[in-house]
Amino acid sequence: MHISFAKHDVEPITSIIALTGVLAILVVVGFIIAFSLFTAIAFAFITAGIGLFVAGLSVFWPVILFTLVIFLLVRDKQTSAH
């Protein structure tokens, strides 16, 4: 491998080190982009799930409350024998 900058030849070992540095930076940037996309998608799914849960709870809370009251009134009371 041979790199030239402004009509100046760069030594092969310096070229390899420069290329390795550039590739390392590109790998880090790619990892950051991929991780941020994954995080954004996961955040969107989590917030959508929480929104659906809250919407369902807000719609069915009277039914849940009514069922809980009936359950508390009808359940068998446990009495301890002395």
Steps between C-alpha positions, in 0.01 A plus 500: 500500500634841409342839582609836361400840636582813300776327303659365819523126535401355838683198638310170481489448877364852551239432231389184675480675838299787348262258327458302822418820689246609240335156501483497880329839497254380234421187703432709811278739304312206345451343843368828641257541210377140522461519878312830481262360236438188709443715808258727316300203370493334843394828663217538246373145567520542877314831496236358266453203733466724805255720309285203404508370858389837641231535232366152576509565873318830460227334295447195723553648848125503585473132414810418705371701797153342481652151482726571797207626712292192417796275578555663838130472590454139389825335610500256788621653821762288675446488874758358732387234748599565862 
